[in-house]
Amino acid sequence: ANGDLYMWQDYYNYIGDSAIDTCMFARGALIKPWLFTEVKEKRTWDISSSERLDLLKEYCNYGLEHWGSDSTGVEKTRRFLLEWMSFLYRYVPAGLIECEHITMNMRPPPYYGRDELETLMASPNVQDWIKISEMILGKTP
């Protein structure tokens, strides 16, 4: 399979149905970076908004370690965080999914999350992504 795995079941379906050794995850891993854990454990992880925010904080820490914590490093980290968030907002929490199987090209309908942060993370509005970045990196200049 050439990428775009989104559900852990897809991985095992592809591996089991053909003579391949592995699959590429591509955009699925950008939307659900915990997808590798789901595949390894053969389970769907209904990750909370606070756990997802912790992943964003960890990502930002890596950026600050790499580019520095001065204003240039912070803004470069923010730039890449916002790029990533253009994928992350497409995730619909497992506890809210109404259909049994989701494919990569399905766009989530607008929804209210189980808490305010989850709703904010689901927003397609870049201004909301900036709000999330400000929770981690401080105000934008």
MODELLER restraints for C-alpha pairs under 7 A, 6 or more apart:
rsr = mdl.restraints
at = mdl.atoms
rsr.add(forms.Gaussian(group=physical.xy_distance, feature=features.Distance(at['CA:1:A'], at['CA:14:A']), mean=6.44, stdev=0.5))
rsr.add(forms.Gaussian(group=physical.xy_distance, feature=features.Distance(at['CA:1:A'], at['CA:23:A']), mean=5.20, stdev=0.5))
rsr.add(forms.Gaussian(group=physical.xy_distance, feature=features.Distance(at['CA:1:A'], at['CA:24:A']), mean=6.73, stdev=0.5))
rsr.add(forms.Gaussian(group=physical.xy_distance, feature=features.Distance(at['CA:2:A'], at['CA:23:A']), mean=6.33, stdev=0.5))
rsr.add(forms.Gaussian(group=physical.xy_distance, feature=features.Distance(at['CA:2:A'], at['CA:24:A']), mean=5.59, stdev=0.5))
rsr.add(forms.Gaussian(group=physical.xy_distance, feature=features.Distance(at['CA:3:A'], at['CA:23:A']), mean=6.40, stdev=0.5))
rsr.add(forms.Gaussian(group=physical.xy_distance, feature=features.Distance(at['CA:3:A'], at['CA:24:A']), mean=4.16, stdev=0.5))
rsr.add(forms.Gaussian(group=physical.xy_distance, feature=features.Distance(at['CA:3:A'], at['CA:25:A']), mean=4.64, stdev=0.5))
rsr.add(forms.Gaussian(group=physical.xy_distance, feature=features.Distance(at['CA:3:A'], at['CA:26:A']), mean=5.19, stdev=0.5))
rsr.add(forms.Gaussian(group=physical.xy_distance, feature=features.Distance(at['CA:4:A'], at['CA:25:A']), mean=5.31, stdev=0.5))
rsr.add(forms.Gaussian(group=physical.xy_distance, feature=features.Distance(at['CA:4:A'], at['CA:26:A']), mean=5.45, stdev=0.5))
rsr.add(forms.Gaussian(group=physical.xy_distance, feature=features.Distance(at['CA:4:A'], at['CA:27:A']), mean=5.51, stdev=0.5))
rsr.add(forms.Gaussian(group=physical.xy_distance, feature=features.Distance(at['CA:4:A'], at['CA:28:A']), mean=5.34, stdev=0.5))
rsr.add(forms.Gaussian(group=physical.xy_distance, feature=features.Distance(at['CA:4:A'], at['CA:104:A']), mean=6.08, stdev=0.5))
rsr.add(forms.Gaussian(group=physical.xy_distance, feature=features.Distance(at['CA:5:A'], at['CA:11:A']), mean=6.70, stdev=0.5))
rsr.add(forms.Gaussian(group=physical.xy_distance, feature=features.Distance(at['CA:5:A'], at['CA:25:A']), mean=4.97, stdev=0.5))
rsr.add(forms.Gaussian(group=physical.xy_distance, feature=features.Distance(at['CA:5:A'], at['CA:28:A']), mean=5.31, stdev=0.5))
rsr.add(forms.Gaussian(group=physical.xy_distance, feature=features.Distance(at['CA:6:A'], at['CA:28:A']), mean=4.57, stdev=0.5))
rsr.add(forms.Gaussian(group=physical.xy_distance, feature=features.Distance(at['CA:6:A'], at['CA:103:A']), mean=6.50, stdev=0.5))
rsr.add(forms.Gaussian(group=physical.xy_distance, feature=features.Distance(at['CA:6:A'], at['CA:104:A']), mean=6.04, stdev=0.5))
rsr.add(forms.Gaussian(group=physical.xy_distance, feature=features.Distance(at['CA:8:A'], at['CA:35:A']), mean=6.72, stdev=0.5))
rsr.add(forms.Gaussian(group=physical.xy_distance, feature=features.Distance(at['CA:8:A'], at['CA:38:A']), mean=5.74, stdev=0.5))
rsr.add(forms.Gaussian(group=physical.xy_distance, feature=features.Distance(at['CA:8:A'], at['CA:39:A']), mean=4.73, stdev=0.5))
rsr.add(forms.Gaussian(group=physical.xy_distance, feature=features.Distance(at['CA:8:A'], at['CA:42:A']), mean=6.53, stdev=0.5))
rsr.add(forms.Gaussian(group=physical.xy_distance, feature=features.Distance(at['CA:11:A'], at['CA:23:A']), mean=6.84, stdev=0.5))
rsr.add(forms.Gaussian(group=physical.xy_distance, feature=features.Distance(at['CA:15:A'], at['CA:21:A']), mean=6.68, stdev=0.5))
rsr.add(forms.Gaussian(group=physical.xy_distance, feature=features.Distance(at['CA:15:A'], at['CA:22:A']), mean=6.59, stdev=0.5))
rsr.add(forms.Gaussian(group=physical.xy_distance, feature=features.Distance(at['CA:29:A'], at['CA:35:A']), mean=6.05, stdev=0.5))
rsr.add(forms.Gaussian(group=physical.xy_distance, feature=features.Distance(at['CA:30:A'], at['CA:84:A']), mean=6.90, stdev=0.5))
rsr.add(forms.Gaussian(group=physical.xy_distance, feature=features.Distance(at['CA:30:A'], at['CA:87:A']), mean=6.00, stdev=0.5))
rsr.add(forms.Gaussian(group=physical.xy_distance, feature=features.Distance(at['CA:30:A'], at['CA:88:A']), mean=6.62, stdev=0.5))
rsr.add(forms.Gaussian(group=physical.xy_distance, feature=features.Distance(at['CA:31:A'], at['CA:87:A']), mean=5.07, stdev=0.5))
rsr.add(forms.Gaussian(group=physical.xy_distance, feature=features.Distance(at['CA:31:A'], at['CA:88:A']), mean=4.47, stdev=0.5))
rsr.add(forms.Gaussian(group=physical.xy_distance, feature=features.Distance(at['CA:31:A'], at['CA:90:A']), mean=6.46, stdev=0.5))
rsr.add(forms.Gaussian(group=physical.xy_distance, feature=features.Distance(at['CA:31:A'], at['CA:91:A']), mean=5.89, stdev=0.5))
rsr.add(forms.Gaussian(group=physical.xy_distance, feature=features.Distance(at['CA:32:A'], at['CA:88:A']), mean=6.96, stdev=0.5))
rsr.add(forms.Gaussian(group=physical.xy_distance, feature=features.Distance(at['CA:32:A'], at['CA:91:A']), mean=6.78, stdev=0.5))
rsr.add(forms.Gaussian(group=physical.xy_distance, feature=features.Distance(at['CA:38:A'], at['CA:44:A']), mean=5.63, stdev=0.5))
rsr.add(forms.Gaussian(group=physical.xy_distance, feature=features.Distance(at['CA:38:A'], at['CA:45:A']), mean=6.27, stdev=0.5))
rsr.add(forms.Gaussian(group=physical.xy_distance, feature=features.Distance(at['CA:46:A'], at['CA:93:A']), mean=6.05, stdev=0.5))
rsr.add(forms.Gaussian(group=physical.xy_distance, feature=features.Distance(at['CA:46:A'], at['CA:94:A']), mean=5.02, stdev=0.5))
rsr.add(forms.Gaussian(group=physical.xy_distance, feature=features.Distance(at['CA:46:A'], at['CA:95:A']), mean=6.20, stdev=0.5))
rsr.add(forms.Gaussian(group=physical.xy_distance, feature=features.Distance(at['CA:47:A'], at['CA:93:A']), mean=6.97, stdev=0.5))
rsr.add(forms.Gaussian(group=physical.xy_distance, feature=features.Distance(at['CA:49:A'], at['CA:117:A']), mean=6.15, stdev=0.5))
rsr.add(forms.Gaussian(group=physical.xy_distance, feature=features.Distance(at['CA:49:A'], at['CA:118:A']), mean=5.08, stdev=0.5))
rsr.add(forms.Gaussian(group=physical.xy_distance, feature=features.Distance(at['CA:57:A'], at['CA:136:A']), mean=6.27, stdev=0.5))
rsr.add(forms.Gaussian(group=physical.xy_distance, feature=features.Distance(at['CA:60:A'], at['CA:77:A']), mean=6.19, stdev=0.5))
rsr.add(forms.Gaussian(group=physical.xy_distance, feature=features.Distance(at['CA:63:A'], at['CA:77:A']), mean=5.08, stdev=0.5))
rsr.add(forms.Gaussian(group=physical.xy_distance, feature=features.Distance(at['CA:64:A'], at['CA:73:A']), mean=6.01, stdev=0.5))
rsr.add(forms.Gaussian(group=physical.xy_distance, feature=features.Distance(at['CA:64:A'], at['CA:74:A']), mean=6.39, stdev=0.5))
rsr.add(forms.Gaussian(group=physical.xy_distance, feature=features.Distance(at['CA:64:A'], at['CA:77:A']), mean=6.48, stdev=0.5))
rsr.add(forms.Gaussian(group=physical.xy_distance, feature=features.Distance(at['CA:67:A'], at['CA:73:A']), mean=4.56, stdev=0.5))
rsr.add(forms.Gaussian(group=physical.xy_distance, feature=features.Distance(at['CA:74:A'], at['CA:137:A']), mean=6.79, stdev=0.5))
rsr.add(forms.Gaussian(group=physical.xy_distance, feature=features.Distance(at['CA:78:A'], at['CA:133:A']), mean=6.50, stdev=0.5))
rsr.add(forms.Gaussian(group=physical.xy_distance, feature=features.Distance(at['CA:82:A'], at['CA:129:A']), mean=6.47, stdev=0.5))
rsr.add(forms.Gaussian(group=physical.xy_distance, feature=features.Distance(at['CA:85:A'], at['CA:129:A']), mean=6.71, stdev=0.5))
rsr.add(forms.Gaussian(group=physical.xy_distance, feature=features.Distance(at['CA:89:A'], at['CA:121:A']), mean=5.64, stdev=0.5))
rsr.add(forms.Gaussian(group=physical.xy_distance, feature=features.Distance(at['CA:89:A'], at['CA:122:A']), mean=4.61, stdev=0.5))
rsr.add(forms.Gaussian(group=physical.xy_distance, feature=features.Distance(at['CA:89:A'], at['CA:123:A']), mean=6.15, stdev=0.5))
rsr.add(forms.Gaussian(group=physical.xy_distance, feature=features.Distance(at['CA:89:A'], at['CA:124:A']), mean=6.37, stdev=0.5))
rsr.add(forms.Gaussian(group=physical.xy_distance, feature=features.Distance(at['CA:90:A'], at['CA:107:A']), mean=6.79, stdev=0.5))
rsr.add(forms.Gaussian(group=physical.xy_distance, feature=features.Distance(at['CA:90:A'], at['CA:108:A']), mean=6.20, stdev=0.5))
rsr.add(forms.Gaussian(group=physical.xy_distance, feature=features.Distance(at['CA:90:A'], at['CA:122:A']), mean=6.65, stdev=0.5))
rsr.add(forms.Gaussian(group=physical.xy_distance, feature=features.Distance(at['CA:92:A'], at['CA:108:A']), mean=6.76, stdev=0.5))
rsr.add(forms.Gaussian(group=physical.xy_distance, feature=features.Distance(at['CA:112:A'], at['CA:119:A']), mean=5.15, stdev=0.5))
rsr.add(forms.Gaussian(group=physical.xy_distance, feature=features.Distance(at['CA:113:A'], at['CA:119:A']), mean=4.35, stdev=0.5))
rsr.add(forms.Gaussian(group=physical.xy_distance, feature=features.Distance(at['CA:120:A'], at['CA:128:A']), mean=6.31, stdev=0.5))
rsr.add(forms.Gaussian(group=physical.xy_distance, feature=features.Distance(at['CA:134:A'], at['CA:140:A']), mean=6.74, stdev=0.5))
